[in-house]
């Protein structure tokens, strides 16, 4: 069991000290503390569909509507451990591609206040709720944006770190990886892949990312550096 503490809502814990189910349950308590009504929003999305889509593409987008919140969202303790491993420095930029409610932004705002964070999410209801809760903390460098990553008109912000957790569809993730390749031609980047689709595409189709330096596989994530 992971005890929730108001004074330390996103604790840094050894992975072997708790189970994934315990991390998920802890995240439920964190969401309640934040006032983040993710379960209510997801229930409404499941019953009524998404009314605030970022794009107008007729292609099917996997929005993970109907999936339990505990399975949809990365646990806060995992996000904290990942950021500890990456150790982003003041002034650096972290981008979350498919950010949902912006959980990573809450952790960065508290523990890395001098790091810029931008989360992109297709489902406007999630963006609206994430922004509502972020507003209470006044994290000036944390932003949650409503965006269609698959749109030909969209290009991610130039950043130092990109977090990809399966979203949209294979074509959308592939398009993002090509966007990142163009960015990597002008700067060093680190890509953190989570989920089978994202990591398989990187390993099979993007040697510029998977073979330039030996990837670091740890738990649910893989870290690729150019």
VEXBALO-692553 format. One line per 10 residues: number of its first residue (from 1); their letters; for each residue y, x, z of N, C-alpha, C, CB. Coordinates in Angstrom, 1 decimal, always signed. Atoms other than C-alpha are relative to their C-alpha. Glycine has a CB too. Layout:
NUM = a = Y:X:Z:Y:X:Z:Y:X:Z:Y:X:Z  ...
//
This chain:
1 = xxxxxxxxxx = -1.2:+0.8:+0.0:+0.0:+0.0:+0.0:+1.3:+0.9:+0.0:+0.0:-0.9:+1.2  -1.2:-0.7:+0.0:+3.5:+1.2:-0.8:+1.1:-0.9:+0.7:+0.5:+0.3:-1.5  -0.9:+0.8:-0.8:+6.0:+0.0:+1.8:+1.4:+0.0:-0.7:+0.2:+0.5:+1.4  -1.3:+0.0:+0.6:+9.3:-1.2:+0.4:+1.1:+0.2:+1.0:+0.3:-1.4:-0.7  -1.1:-0.3:-0.9:+12.4:+0.3:+2.0:+1.4:-0.2:-0.7:-0.1:+1.4:+0.6  -1.3:+0.2:+0.7:+16.0:-0.8:+1.2:+0.7:+1.3:-0.2:+0.9:-0.9:+0.9  -0.7:-1.3:+0.1:+17.1:+2.8:+1.9:-0.6:+0.9:-1.1:-0.1:+0.7:+1.3  +0.7:-0.8:+1.1:+14.6:+4.2:-0.7:-0.8:-0.9:-0.9:-0.9:+1.1:+0.7  +0.7:+1.0:+0.8:+13.8:+1.5:-3.2:-0.9:+0.5:-1.1:+1.0:-1.0:-0.6  +0.8:-0.6:+1.0:+12.4:+3.9:-5.8:-0.5:+1.3:+0.5:+0.9:+0.2:-1.3
11 = xxxxxxxxxx = +0.5:-1.2:-0.6:+10.4:+6.4:-3.8:-0.7:+0.9:-1.0:-0.9:-0.3:+1.1  +0.7:-1.0:+0.8:+9.1:+9.6:-5.3:-1.3:+0.3:+0.7:+0.8:+1.4:-0.1  +1.3:+0.0:-0.7:+5.4:+9.5:-4.5:-1.1:+0.7:-0.9:-0.5:-1.4:+0.3  +1.1:-0.6:+0.8:+2.3:+11.6:-5.6:-0.8:-1.1:-0.6:-0.9:+0.9:+0.9  +0.8:+1.0:+0.7:+0.3:+9.6:-8.1:-1.3:-0.4:+0.7:-0.3:+0.4:-1.5  +1.3:+0.2:-0.7:-2.8:+10.0:-6.1:+0.1:-0.7:+1.3:-0.8:+1.3:+0.2  -0.3:+0.6:-1.3:-1.2:+8.4:-3.1:-0.1:-1.5:+0.0:+1.3:+0.4:+0.6  +0.0:+1.4:+0.1:-1.4:+4.9:-4.4:-0.7:-0.4:-1.3:+1.4:-0.6:+0.1  +0.6:+0.5:+1.2:-3.1:+2.7:-7.0:+1.0:-0.6:-0.9:-1.1:-1.1:+0.3  -0.9:+0.6:+0.9:-1.5:+1.3:-10.1:+0.4:-1.5:+0.4:-0.5:-0.1:-1.5
21 = xxxxxxxxxx = -0.2:+1.3:-0.4:-1.9:-2.2:-8.7:+1.0:+0.0:+1.2:-1.3:-0.7:+0.5  -0.9:-0.1:-1.1:+0.0:-1.1:-5.6:+1.4:+0.3:-0.5:-0.4:+1.1:+1.0  -1.3:-0.3:+0.6:+2.8:+0.3:-7.7:+0.6:-1.2:-0.6:-0.1:+1.1:-1.1  -0.4:+1.2:+0.5:+3.0:-3.0:-9.5:+0.5:-1.0:+1.0:-1.1:-0.7:-0.8  -0.4:+0.9:-1.0:+3.2:-4.9:-6.3:+1.3:+0.5:+0.7:-1.1:-0.1:+1.1  -1.2:-0.5:-0.5:+5.9:-2.6:-5.0:+1.2:-0.3:-0.9:-0.1:+1.6:+0.2  -1.1:+0.3:+1.0:+7.9:-3.2:-8.2:+0.4:-1.4:+0.1:-0.5:+0.3:-1.4  -0.3:+1.4:-0.2:+7.7:-6.9:-7.5:+1.0:-0.1:+1.1:-1.3:-0.8:+0.3  -0.9:+0.0:-1.2:+9.4:-6.3:-4.1:+1.4:+0.5:-0.4:-0.6:+0.7:+1.2  -1.2:-0.6:+0.4:+12.0:-4.1:-5.8:+0.8:-1.0:-0.8:-0.2:+1.3:-0.8
31 = xxxxxxxxxx = -0.6:+1.0:+0.8:+12.8:-6.8:-8.4:+0.7:-1.1:+0.9:-0.9:-0.7:-1.0  -0.6:+1.0:-1.0:+13.3:-9.3:-5.5:+1.2:+0.5:+0.7:-1.1:-0.5:+1.0  -1.1:-0.6:-0.7:+15.6:-6.9:-3.7:+1.2:+0.1:-1.0:-0.4:+1.4:+0.5  -1.0:-0.1:+1.0:+17.6:-6.4:-6.9:+0.6:-1.4:-0.4:-0.4:+0.7:-1.2  -0.4:+1.3:+0.5:+17.8:-10.1:-7.5:-0.4:-0.3:-1.5:+1.5:-0.2:+0.2  +0.4:+0.1:+1.4:+16.1:-9.6:-10.9:-1.0:-1.1:-0.1:-0.5:+1.4:-0.5  +0.9:+1.2:+0.1:+14.5:-12.9:-11.8:-0.8:+0.1:-1.3:+0.9:-1.3:-0.1  +0.8:-0.3:+1.1:+12.1:-11.4:-14.3:-1.1:-1.0:-0.2:-0.6:+1.4:+0.0  +1.1:+1.0:+0.1:+9.3:-13.8:-13.6:+0.5:-1.3:-0.5:-0.8:-0.1:+1.4  -0.6:+1.2:+0.4:+11.5:-16.8:-14.0:+0.4:+0.0:-1.5:+1.2:-0.4:+0.9
41 = xxxxxxxxxx = -0.4:-0.2:+1.4:+12.9:-15.5:-17.3:-1.2:+0.0:-0.9:+0.8:+1.3:-0.2  +1.2:+0.0:+0.8:+9.4:-14.7:-18.6:-0.7:-1.3:-0.1:-0.9:+1.1:+0.5  +0.6:+1.3:+0.0:+8.1:-18.1:-17.7:+0.8:-0.9:-1.0:+0.0:-0.7:+1.4  -0.8:+0.8:+0.9:+11.0:-19.7:-19.6:-0.2:+0.4:-1.4:+1.5:+0.1:+0.4  +0.3:-0.5:+1.4:+10.4:-17.5:-22.6:-1.4:-0.4:-0.5:+0.1:+1.6:+0.0  +1.4:+0.4:+0.3:+6.7:-18.4:-22.5:+0.0:-1.5:-0.4:-0.9:+0.3:+1.1  +0.0:+1.4:+0.3:+7.5:-22.1:-22.5:+0.9:-0.4:-1.1:+0.5:-0.7:+1.3  -1.0:+0.4:+1.0:+10.5:-22.2:-24.8:+0.3:+1.0:-1.1:+1.3:-0.3:+0.7  -0.3:-1.0:+1.0:+10.5:-19.0:-26.8:+1.3:+0.7:+0.2:-0.1:-0.7:-1.4  -1.3:-0.8:-0.1:+13.3:-16.5:-27.3:+1.1:-0.7:-0.9:-0.3:+1.4:-0.5
51 = xxxxxxxxxx = -1.1:+0.6:+0.8:+16.6:-18.1:-28.3:+1.1:+1.0:-0.3:+0.6:-1.1:+0.9  -1.0:-1.0:+0.2:+18.6:-14.9:-28.2:-0.6:+1.3:-0.6:+0.7:+0.4:+1.4  +0.6:-1.1:+0.7:+16.9:-12.6:-30.7:+1.1:+0.9:-0.6:-0.9:-0.5:-1.1  -1.0:-0.9:+0.5:+18.8:-9.5:-31.8:+0.0:+0.1:-1.5:-0.3:+1.4:+0.6  +0.0:-0.1:+1.4:+17.7:-9.6:-35.4:-0.5:-1.3:-0.7:-0.9:+1.1:-0.5  +0.4:+1.1:+0.7:+16.9:-12.1:-38.1:-1.1:+0.2:-1.0:+1.2:-0.6:-0.8  +1.2:-0.3:+0.9:+13.9:-10.5:-39.8:-1.0:-1.0:+0.1:-0.5:+1.4:+0.4  +1.0:+1.0:+0.0:+11.2:-12.8:-40.8:-1.4:+0.6:+0.4:-0.1:-0.7:-1.4  +1.2:-0.7:-0.4:+8.6:-10.2:-39.9:-0.3:-0.3:+1.5:+0.1:+1.5:-0.2  +0.4:+0.3:-1.3:+6.6:-10.9:-36.8:+0.3:+1.2:+0.9:-1.5:-0.4:+0.1
61 = xxxxxxxxxx = -0.3:-1.0:-1.0:+7.9:-9.0:-33.8:-0.9:-0.2:+1.3:+1.5:+0.1:+0.4  +0.8:+0.2:-1.3:+5.6:-8.4:-30.7:+1.0:+0.2:+1.1:-1.1:+1.1:+0.1  -1.0:+0.0:-1.1:+7.9:-9.4:-27.9:-0.7:+0.0:+1.4:+1.0:-1.2:-0.1  +0.8:+0.0:-1.2:+5.1:-9.5:-25.3:+0.4:-1.2:+0.9:+0.2:+1.3:+0.8  -0.3:+1.2:-0.7:+6.2:-13.0:-24.3:-1.4:-0.6:+0.4:+0.8:-1.0:-0.9  +1.2:+0.6:-0.6:+3.5:-14.6:-22.1:-0.8:+1.0:+0.8:-0.9:-0.5:-1.2  +0.7:-1.0:-0.7:+2.4:-11.3:-20.7:+0.6:+0.0:+1.5:+0.2:+1.4:-0.6  -0.5:-0.1:-1.4:+2.6:-11.0:-16.9:+1.0:+1.1:+0.2:-1.2:+0.1:+1.0  -1.0:-1.0:-0.2:+5.6:-9.1:-15.6:-0.6:+1.3:+0.4:+1.0:-0.6:+1.1  +0.6:-1.2:-0.5:+3.4:-6.6:-13.8:-0.6:+0.8:-1.1:-1.0:-0.3:+1.0
71 = xxxxxxxxxx = +0.6:-0.7:+1.2:+1.8:-5.7:-17.2:+1.1:+0.4:-1.0:-1.1:-0.8:-0.6  -1.1:-0.2:+0.9:+5.0:-5.9:-19.2:+0.9:+1.2:+0.3:+0.9:-1.3:-0.1  -1.0:-0.9:-0.4:+7.2:-3.6:-17.2:-0.6:+1.2:+0.7:+1.0:-0.6:+0.9  +0.4:-1.2:-0.7:+6.7:+0.0:-16.1:+0.4:+0.0:+1.4:+0.6:+1.3:-0.8  -0.3:+0.0:-1.4:+6.5:+0.4:-12.3:+1.2:+1.0:+0.3:-1.2:+0.3:+0.8  -1.1:-0.9:-0.4:+9.6:+1.9:-10.6:-0.5:+1.3:+0.4:+0.8:-0.7:+1.1  +0.5:-1.3:-0.5:+7.5:+4.6:-8.9:-0.4:+0.9:-1.2:-1.1:-0.2:+0.9  +0.4:-0.8:+1.2:+6.2:+5.7:-12.3:+1.3:+0.5:-0.7:-0.8:-0.8:-1.0  -1.3:-0.4:+0.6:+9.8:+5.8:-13.7:+0.6:+1.1:+0.8:+0.9:-1.2:-0.1  -0.5:-1.1:-0.8:+10.9:+7.9:-10.8:-0.7:+1.3:-0.1:+0.0:-0.5:+1.5
81 = xxxxxxxxxx = +0.8:-1.3:+0.2:+8.1:+10.4:-11.2:+0.2:+0.6:-1.3:-1.5:-0.4:+0.2  -0.3:-0.5:+1.4:+8.7:+10.7:-14.9:+1.3:+0.7:-0.1:-0.1:-1.2:-1.0  -1.3:-0.6:+0.0:+12.4:+11.4:-14.4:+0.0:+1.3:+0.8:+1.0:-1.0:+0.6  +0.1:-1.2:-0.8:+11.6:+13.9:-11.7:-0.6:+1.2:-0.8:-0.9:-0.2:+1.3  +0.6:-1.0:+0.8:+9.4:+15.7:-14.2:+0.9:+0.5:-1.1:-1.3:-0.6:-0.7  -0.9:-0.4:+1.1:+12.0:+15.6:-17.0:+1.3:+0.7:+0.6:+0.5:-1.3:-0.7  -1.1:-0.6:-0.6:+14.8:+16.5:-14.6:+1.3:+0.1:-0.9:-0.3:+1.5:+0.5  -1.2:+0.0:+0.9:+17.8:+15.4:-16.8:+1.2:+0.5:+0.8:+0.2:-1.5:-0.5  -1.1:-0.6:-0.6:+20.9:+17.3:-16.1:+1.3:-0.9:-0.2:+0.3:+1.4:-0.6  -1.3:+0.8:+0.1:+24.5:+15.9:-15.6:+0.5:+0.1:-1.4:+1.0:+0.6:+1.0
91 = xxxxxxxxxx = -0.5:+0.1:+1.4:+25.9:+14.8:-18.9:-1.0:-0.2:-1.1:+0.7:+1.3:-0.3  +1.0:+0.3:+1.0:+22.6:+14.4:-20.6:-0.1:-1.5:-0.3:-1.4:+0.6:+0.4  +0.1:+1.4:+0.4:+21.6:+11.1:-22.3:-1.4:-0.4:-0.1:+0.7:-0.2:-1.4  +1.3:+0.5:+0.1:+18.5:+9.1:-21.8:+0.0:-1.4:-0.7:-0.6:-0.1:+1.5  +0.1:+1.2:+0.8:+17.6:+6.3:-24.2:-1.4:-0.7:+0.2:+0.3:+0.2:-1.5  +1.2:+0.8:-0.2:+15.0:+3.6:-23.5:-0.1:-1.0:-1.2:+0.0:-0.8:+1.4  +0.2:+0.8:+1.2:+13.7:+2.0:-26.7:-1.0:-1.1:+0.3:-0.5:+0.9:-1.2  +0.8:+1.1:-0.4:+12.5:-1.4:-25.8:+0.0:-0.1:+1.6:-1.5:+0.1:-0.4  -0.3:-0.2:-1.4:+14.1:-1.5:-22.3:-0.3:-1.2:+0.9:+1.4:+0.4:+0.2  +0.2:+1.2:-0.7:+13.3:-5.1:-21.3:+1.2:-0.3:+0.9:-1.3:+0.1:+0.8
101 = xxxxxxxxxx = -1.0:+0.3:-0.9:+15.3:-5.6:-18.1:+0.8:+1.2:+0.5:-0.6:-0.7:+1.2  -0.7:-1.2:-0.3:+16.5:-2.0:-17.8:-0.4:+0.6:+1.3:+1.4:-0.3:+0.0  +0.4:-0.6:-1.2:+14.4:-0.9:-14.9:+0.3:+1.5:+0.1:-1.5:-0.2:+0.2  -0.3:-1.4:-0.1:+14.9:+2.7:-15.8:+1.5:+0.3:+0.3:-0.3:+0.7:-1.4  -1.5:-0.1:-0.3:+18.7:+2.2:-15.7:+0.3:-0.1:+1.5:+0.7:-1.0:-0.7  -0.2:+0.1:-1.5:+18.5:+1.2:-12.0:-0.4:+1.3:+0.7:-0.8:-1.2:+0.5  +0.4:-1.2:-0.6:+16.6:+4.3:-11.1:+0.9:+1.1:-0.3:-1.5:+0.4:-0.5  -1.0:-1.1:+0.4:+18.9:+6.6:-13.1:+1.3:-0.2:+0.7:+0.2:+0.0:-1.5  -1.3:+0.2:-0.6:+22.0:+5.0:-11.7:+0.0:+0.4:+1.5:+0.3:-1.5:+0.0  +0.1:-0.3:-1.4:+20.8:+5.6:-8.1:-0.2:+1.5:+0.2:-1.1:-0.8:+0.7
111 = xxxxxxxxxx = +0.4:-1.4:-0.3:+19.2:+9.1:-8.4:+0.6:+1.0:-1.0:-1.5:+0.0:-0.1  -0.6:-0.9:+1.0:+20.9:+10.6:-11.5:+1.4:-0.6:-0.4:-0.9:+0.2:-1.2  -1.3:+0.7:+0.3:+24.5:+9.1:-11.3:+0.8:+0.7:-1.1:+0.8:-0.1:+1.2  -0.7:-0.7:+1.0:+25.8:+11.8:-13.7:-0.7:+0.0:-1.4:+0.4:+1.4:+0.4  +0.8:+0.1:+1.2:+23.2:+11.0:-16.4:+0.4:-1.3:-0.8:-1.5:+0.2:+0.2  -0.2:+1.2:+0.8:+24.0:+8.6:-19.3:-1.3:-0.7:-0.3:+0.8:+0.4:-1.2  +1.2:+0.8:+0.4:+21.5:+5.8:-19.9:+0.4:-1.1:-0.9:-0.7:-0.5:+1.3  -0.2:+1.2:+0.9:+21.3:+3.3:-22.8:-1.4:-0.5:-0.2:+0.7:+0.4:-1.3  +1.3:+0.7:+0.3:+18.5:+0.8:-23.0:+0.2:-1.0:-1.1:-0.5:-0.7:+1.3  -0.1:+1.0:+1.1:+17.9:-1.2:-26.2:-1.1:-1.0:+0.2:-0.1:+0.7:-1.3
121 = xxxxxxxxxx = +1.0:+1.0:-0.2:+16.1:-4.5:-26.0:+0.3:-1.2:-1.0:+0.0:-0.6:+1.4  -0.1:+1.0:+1.0:+15.5:-7.2:-28.7:+0.2:-1.4:+0.6:-1.3:+0.0:-0.8  +0.0:+1.3:-0.6:+15.1:-10.2:-26.3:+1.3:-0.1:+0.8:-1.2:-0.3:+0.8  -1.3:+0.1:-0.7:+18.6:-11.3:-25.3:+0.0:-0.5:+1.4:+0.9:-0.9:-0.8  +0.1:+0.5:-1.3:+17.5:-13.2:-22.3:-0.3:+1.1:+1.1:-1.2:-1.1:+0.1  +0.3:-1.1:-0.9:+16.1:-10.0:-20.7:+1.3:+0.9:+0.1:-1.1:+0.9:-0.6  -1.2:-0.8:-0.1:+19.3:-8.1:-21.6:+1.0:-0.7:+0.9:+0.6:+0.2:-1.4  -1.0:+0.7:-0.8:+21.5:-10.8:-20.0:-0.3:+0.1:+1.4:+0.0:-1.5:-0.5  +0.4:-0.1:-1.4:+19.5:-10.8:-16.8:+0.1:+1.4:+0.6:-1.4:-0.5:+0.2  -0.2:-1.4:-0.4:+19.4:-7.0:-16.6:+1.4:+0.4:+0.2:-0.6:+0.9:-1.0
131 = xxxxxxxxxx = -1.4:-0.2:-0.2:+23.1:-6.8:-17.1:+0.6:-0.6:+1.2:+0.8:-0.4:-1.3  -0.5:+0.7:-1.1:+23.8:-9.4:-14.5:-0.3:+0.8:+1.3:-0.7:-1.4:+0.1  +0.4:-0.8:-1.2:+21.9:-7.3:-11.8:+0.6:+1.3:+0.0:-1.5:+0.1:+0.1  -0.6:-1.3:+0.1:+23.3:-4.0:-13.0:+1.5:-0.1:+0.4:-0.1:+0.6:-1.4  -1.4:+0.1:-0.3:+26.8:-5.3:-12.6:+0.3:+0.2:+1.5:+0.5:-1.4:-0.5  -0.2:-0.1:-1.5:+26.4:-5.4:-8.8:+0.1:+1.4:+0.4:-1.1:-0.7:+0.7  +0.1:-1.4:-0.4:+25.9:-1.7:-8.7:+1.1:+0.9:-0.6:-1.4:+0.6:-0.3  -1.1:-0.7:+0.6:+28.8:-0.6:-10.9:-0.4:+1.4:-0.5:+1.1:+0.1:+1.0  +0.5:-1.3:+0.6:+26.8:+2.2:-12.6:+0.7:+0.2:-1.3:-1.5:+0.0:-0.2  -0.8:-0.1:+1.2:+29.4:+3.3:-15.1:-0.7:+0.6:-1.2:+1.2:+0.8:+0.3
141 = xxxxxxxxxx = +0.7:-0.7:+1.1:+27.0:+5.4:-17.2:-1.3:-0.7:-0.4:-0.3:+1.4:+0.4  +1.3:+0.8:+0.3:+24.2:+2.8:-17.4:+0.4:-1.2:-0.8:-0.7:-0.4:+1.3  -0.3:+1.1:+0.9:+24.2:+0.4:-20.3:-1.3:-0.6:-0.5:+0.9:+0.4:-1.2  +1.1:+0.7:+0.6:+21.8:-2.2:-21.6:+0.5:-0.8:-1.2:-0.7:-1.0:+1.0  -0.5:+0.6:+1.3:+22.3:-3.2:-25.3:-1.0:-0.9:-0.6:+0.3:+1.2:-0.9  +0.8:+1.0:+0.7:+21.0:-6.1:-27.3:-0.1:+0.5:-1.4:+0.6:-1.5:+0.0  +0.1:-0.7:+1.3:+19.6:-4.5:-30.5:-1.4:-0.2:-0.6:+0.3:+1.5:+0.1  +1.3:+0.0:+0.8:+16.9:-4.8:-33.2:-0.3:+1.4:-0.5:+0.1:-1.1:-1.2  +0.3:-1.4:+0.3:+15.4:-1.4:-33.4:-0.6:+0.1:-1.4:-1.0:+0.6:+0.9  +0.7:-0.1:+1.3:+13.6:-2.3:-36.7:+1.0:-0.2:-1.1:-1.0:-1.1:-0.1
151 = xxxxxxxxxx = -1.0:+0.3:+1.0:+16.9:-3.2:-38.5:+0.4:+1.3:-0.7:+1.2:-0.6:+0.6  -0.4:-1.2:+0.7:+17.8:-0.7:-41.3:+1.5:+0.4:+0.4:+0.0:-0.3:-1.5  -1.4:-0.3:-0.4:+21.4:-0.9:-39.9:+0.1:+0.6:+1.4:+0.8:-1.3:+0.0  +0.0:-0.6:-1.4:+20.3:+0.4:-36.5:-0.5:+1.4:+0.0:-0.8:-0.9:+0.9  +0.4:-1.4:-0.3:+20.1:+4.0:-35.5:+0.2:+0.3:+1.5:+0.7:+1.1:-0.9  -0.2:-0.3:-1.4:+19.5:+5.1:-31.9:+1.1:+1.0:+0.2:-1.3:+0.5:+0.6  -1.1:-0.9:-0.4:+22.3:+6.9:-30.1:-0.6:+1.4:+0.1:+0.5:-0.4:+1.4  +0.5:-1.3:-0.2:+22.0:+10.7:-30.2:-0.2:+0.3:+1.5:+1.0:+1.0:-0.6  +0.3:-0.1:-1.5:+20.3:+11.6:-26.9:-0.9:+1.2:+0.2:-0.7:-1.2:+0.5  +0.9:-1.1:-0.4:+18.3:+14.2:-25.1:-1.4:-0.4:+0.2:+0.5:+0.8:+1.2
161 = xxxxxxxxxx = +1.3:+0.5:-0.4:+15.4:+12.0:-24.0:-0.1:-1.4:-0.6:-0.2:+0.0:+1.5  +0.2:+1.3:+0.5:+13.9:+9.0:-25.7:-1.4:-0.5:+0.6:-0.1:+0.0:-1.6  +1.2:+0.6:-0.5:+11.4:+6.7:-24.0:-0.5:-1.2:-0.9:+0.2:-0.5:+1.5  +0.5:+1.0:+0.9:+9.2:+4.6:-26.2:-1.3:-0.7:+0.6:-0.4:+0.6:-1.4  +1.1:+0.7:-0.5:+6.9:+1.9:-24.8:-0.2:-1.1:-1.1:+0.3:-0.6:+1.4  +0.4:+0.9:+1.2:+5.1:-0.2:-27.6:+0.9:-1.2:-0.1:-1.4:-0.4:+0.1  -0.9:+1.2:+0.2:+7.5:-2.8:-29.0:+0.0:-0.4:-1.4:+1.5:+0.3:+0.5  -0.1:+0.5:+1.4:+8.1:-4.9:-32.1:-1.3:-0.1:-0.7:+1.0:+0.9:-0.7  +1.3:-0.1:+0.8:+5.3:-3.9:-34.4:-0.1:+1.4:-0.5:+0.0:-1.0:-1.2  +0.2:-1.4:+0.5:+3.9:-0.8:-36.0:+1.1:+0.5:-0.9:-1.4:+0.1:-0.7
171 = xxxxxxxxxx = -1.0:-0.4:+0.9:+6.5:-0.8:-38.7:+1.3:+0.3:+0.8:+0.3:-1.1:-1.0  -1.2:-0.2:-0.8:+9.3:-1.0:-36.1:-0.1:+1.4:+0.7:+0.2:-1.1:+1.0  +0.2:-1.3:-0.8:+7.9:+2.0:-34.0:+0.1:+1.1:-1.0:-1.3:+0.0:+0.7  +0.0:-1.1:+1.0:+7.4:+4.0:-37.2:+1.4:+0.2:-0.5:-0.9:-0.5:-1.2  -1.4:-0.1:+0.4:+11.0:+3.3:-38.3:+0.8:+0.8:+1.0:+0.6:-1.4:-0.2  -0.7:-0.7:-1.1:+12.2:+4.5:-34.9:-0.4:+1.5:+0.0:-0.4:-0.6:+1.3  +0.5:-1.4:+0.0:+10.1:+7.7:-35.2:+0.7:+0.8:-1.1:-1.5:+0.1:-0.1  -0.7:-0.7:+1.1:+11.7:+8.5:-38.6:+1.5:+0.2:+0.4:-0.1:-0.9:-1.3  -1.3:-0.1:-0.5:+15.1:+7.8:-37.0:+0.2:+1.3:+0.9:+0.5:-1.2:+0.8  +0.0:-1.1:-0.9:+14.3:+10.3:-34.3:-0.2:+1.4:-0.7:-1.1:-0.1:+1.1
181 = xxxxxxxxxx = +0.2:-1.2:+0.8:+13.1:+12.9:-36.8:+1.4:+0.5:-0.6:-1.0:-0.2:-1.1  -1.4:-0.3:+0.5:+16.6:+12.8:-38.4:+0.9:+0.6:+1.1:+0.6:-1.2:-0.7  -0.8:-0.5:-1.2:+18.2:+13.3:-35.0:-0.4:+1.4:+0.4:-0.1:-1.0:+1.2  +0.5:-1.3:-0.4:+15.9:+16.2:-34.2:+0.3:+1.1:-0.9:-1.5:-0.2:+0.1  -0.4:-1.0:+0.9:+17.1:+18.0:-37.2:+1.3:+0.7:+0.4:+0.1:-0.5:-1.4  -1.3:-0.6:-0.5:+20.4:+18.6:-35.4:+0.1:+0.3:+1.4:+1.1:-1.0:-0.3  +0.0:-0.3:-1.4:+19.4:+18.9:-31.8:-1.4:-0.1:+0.5:+0.9:-1.0:+0.8  +1.3:+0.1:-0.6:+16.4:+19.4:-29.5:-0.1:-1.4:+0.7:-0.2:+1.2:+1.0  +0.2:+1.3:-0.7:+15.0:+16.1:-28.2:-1.4:+0.0:+0.7:+0.1:-1.2:-1.0  +1.3:+0.3:-0.7:+12.2:+15.0:-25.8:-0.3:-1.4:-0.2:+0.1:+0.4:+1.5
191 = xxxxxxxxxx = +0.5:+1.4:+0.2:+10.2:+11.9:-26.6:-1.1:-0.3:+1.0:-0.4:-0.3:-1.5  +1.0:+0.4:-0.9:+8.2:+10.1:-23.9:-0.7:-1.2:-0.6:+0.6:-0.2:+1.4  +0.8:+1.1:+0.5:+5.5:+7.9:-25.3:-0.8:-0.7:+1.0:-0.9:+0.4:-1.2  +0.8:+0.8:-0.9:+3.9:+5.1:-23.3:-0.6:-1.1:-0.8:+0.8:-0.5:+1.2  +0.6:+1.1:+0.8:+1.4:+2.7:-24.8:-0.8:+0.6:-1.1:+1.0:-0.9:-0.5  +0.9:-0.5:+1.0:-1.4:+3.2:-27.3:+0.6:+0.1:-1.4:-1.2:-0.8:-0.1  -0.5:+0.0:+1.4:+0.5:+2.3:-30.5:+1.0:+1.2:-0.2:+0.8:-1.2:-0.3  -1.0:-1.0:+0.1:+3.4:+4.7:-29.9:-0.6:+1.4:+0.0:+1.0:-0.1:+1.2  +0.6:-1.3:-0.1:+1.3:+7.7:-28.9:-1.0:+0.3:-1.2:-0.8:+0.1:+1.3  +0.8:-0.2:+1.1:-1.2:+7.1:-31.7:+0.8:+0.4:-1.3:-0.9:-1.2:-0.3
201 = xxxxxxxxxx = -0.8:-0.2:+1.1:+1.5:+7.0:-34.3:+0.6:+1.5:+0.0:+1.2:-1.0:-0.1  -0.6:-1.3:-0.1:+3.1:+10.2:-33.0:-1.1:+1.1:-0.3:+0.5:+0.2:+1.5  +1.1:-0.9:+0.2:-0.3:+12.0:-32.9:-0.5:+0.1:-1.4:-1.1:-0.3:+1.0  +0.6:+0.0:+1.3:-1.5:+10.9:-36.3:+1.0:+0.2:-1.1:-0.6:-1.4:-0.2  -0.9:+0.0:+1.1:+1.7:+10.7:-38.4:+1.2:+0.9:+0.1:+0.4:-1.3:-0.3  -1.3:-0.8:-0.3:+4.4:+12.9:-36.8:-0.3:+1.3:+0.5:+0.9:-0.8:+0.9  +0.3:-1.4:-0.5:+3.3:+16.5:-36.6:+1.3:+0.7:+0.4:-0.7:+0.8:-1.0  -1.3:-0.7:-0.4:+7.0:+17.5:-36.4:+0.3:-0.2:+1.5:+1.2:-0.6:-0.8  -0.2:+0.3:-1.4:+6.9:+16.0:-32.9:-1.3:+0.4:+0.8:+0.3:-1.5:+0.2  +1.2:-0.2:-0.9:+3.2:+16.3:-31.7:-0.5:+1.4:-0.1:-1.0:-1.0:-0.5
211 = xxxxxxxxxx = +0.6:-1.3:+0.1:+2.5:+19.8:-32.9:+1.0:+1.2:+0.0:-0.8:+0.1:-1.3  -1.0:-1.1:-0.1:+5.7:+21.8:-32.6:-0.2:+0.7:+1.3:+1.5:-0.5:-0.1  +0.3:-0.5:-1.3:+5.0:+22.2:-28.9:-1.1:-0.8:+0.6:+1.3:+0.0:+0.9  +1.1:+0.7:-0.5:+1.9:+21.3:-27.0:+0.5:-1.2:+0.9:-0.9:+1.0:+0.9  -0.5:+1.1:-0.8:+2.4:+17.8:-25.6:-0.6:+0.0:+1.4:-0.5:-1.4:-0.7  +0.4:+0.1:-1.4:+2.1:+17.1:-21.9:-0.5:-1.4:+0.2:+1.2:+0.4:+0.9  +0.6:+1.3:-0.3:-0.2:+14.2:-21.1:-0.2:-0.2:+1.5:-1.4:-0.2:-0.8  +0.1:+0.2:-1.5:+0.2:+12.8:-17.6:+0.0:-1.5:+0.3:+1.1:+0.8:+0.7  +0.1:+1.4:-0.3:-1.0:+9.5:-16.5:+0.1:-0.9:-1.2:+1.0:-0.4:+1.1  -0.2:+0.9:+1.1:+0.3:+6.7:-18.7:+0.9:+0.5:-1.1:+0.5:-1.3:+0.6
221 = xxxxxx = -1.0:-0.5:+1.0:+2.8:+8.8:-20.6:-0.5:+1.3:-0.6:+1.3:+0.2:+0.7  +0.1:-1.3:+0.7:+2.8:+11.7:-23.1:+1.4:+0.5:-0.3:-0.9:-0.1:-1.3  -1.4:-0.5:+0.2:+5.8:+14.0:-23.3:-0.1:+1.0:-1.2:+0.5:+0.8:+1.3  +0.0:-0.8:+1.2:+6.6:+15.5:-26.7:+1.4:+0.6:-0.1:-0.3:-0.8:-1.3  -1.3:-0.8:+0.1:+9.3:+18.2:-27.2:+0.1:+0.6:-1.3:+0.2:+1.0:+1.2  -0.2:-0.7:+1.3:+10.8:+19.5:-30.4:+0.4:+1.4:+0.3:+1.1:-0.7:-0.9
//
